[in-house]
Amino acid sequence: MEHGTGPFDLSKTPIHLGSVVDADNPAVPIQGFGFDGESYERYIARHCEPGAPGRLVMLASSPTNWGAWECHPEGDEIVIVLEGQGVFIQEIDGGTRRIPVVPGTTVINPAGVWHTADVELAMKAIFITPCPGTRHRPR
């Protein structure tokens, strides 16, 4: 795996944030990432073997409401909102928690919690996501 100092455009080249306790699992840019299901599967196969923790760090835009729910069973996801406005929705203890967001706010989607987002003004955010085991379901 090749890693470097950048600069990197996270909207085109996400970064695998490796483990702080495993020098064999460093932070590396994911060149040629297509932001589609196949790219996520390749990323997981190459960088997320059992015992090799890490997160995918990327910048993504959400112009409209998310069309699905997602869940990350392997760890918490951190979302840092840079632009726009919306509401993250989490299913917790049989109910829903609605979390309004604006630029500068951060949401933690806890491990195993289904979540989605309603977009009021097109949002741009940095996502720090544990990808292995991520599940989706229709909204």
ChimeraX attribute file (.defattr): number of C-alpha atoms within 10 A of each C-alpha:
attribute: neighborCount
match mode: 1-to-1
recipient: residues
	/A:1	11
	/A:2	9
	/A:3	12
	/A:4	9
	/A:5	8
	/A:6	8
	/A:7	6
	/A:8	14
	/A:9	12
	/A:10	16
	/A:11	16
	/A:12	16
	/A:13	19
	/A:14	25
	/A:15	22
	/A:16	26
	/A:17	20
	/A:18	20
	/A:19	16
	/A:20	12
	/A:21	10
	/A:22	11
	/A:23	9
	/A:24	11
	/A:25	18
	/A:26	18
	/A:27	22
	/A:28	20
	/A:29	23
	/A:30	23
	/A:31	12
	/A:32	10
	/A:33	17
	/A:34	13
	/A:35	14
	/A:36	8
	/A:37	9
	/A:38	11
	/A:39	14
	/A:40	17
	/A:41	13
	/A:42	12
	/A:43	17
	/A:44	19
	/A:45	11
	/A:46	10
	/A:47	23
	/A:48	21
	/A:49	11
	/A:50	7
	/A:51	8
	/A:52	13
	/A:53	21
	/A:54	25
	/A:55	24
	/A:56	24
	/A:57	23
	/A:58	21
	/A:59	20
	/A:60	17
	/A:61	15
	/A:62	18
	/A:63	14
	/A:64	14
	/A:65	17
	/A:66	16
	/A:67	12
	/A:68	13
	/A:69	18
	/A:70	20
	/A:71	25
	/A:72	22
	/A:73	18
	/A:74	17
	/A:75	21
	/A:76	18
	/A:77	22
	/A:78	19
	/A:79	22
	/A:80	19
	/A:81	23
	/A:82	18
	/A:83	18
	/A:84	18
	/A:85	19
	/A:86	23
	/A:87	17
	/A:88	22
	/A:89	18
	/A:90	22
	/A:91	17
	/A:92	13
	/A:93	8
	/A:94	6
	/A:95	8
	/A:96	13
	/A:97	14
	/A:98	16
	/A:99	13
	/A:100	17
	/A:101	23
	/A:102	17
	/A:103	15
	/A:104	10
	/A:105	14
	/A:106	18
	/A:107	15
	/A:108	13
	/A:109	23
	/A:110	18
	/A:111	15
	/A:112	19
	/A:113	18
	/A:114	21
	/A:115	23
	/A:116	21
	/A:117	21
	/A:118	20
	/A:119	19
	/A:120	17
	/A:121	15
	/A:122	15
	/A:123	22
	/A:124	20
	/A:125	22
	/A:126	19
	/A:127	21
	/A:128	22
	/A:129	22
	/A:130	25
	/A:131	23
	/A:132	22
	/A:133	13
	/A:134	16
	/A:135	13
	/A:136	14
	/A:137	10
	/A:138	8
	/A:139	10
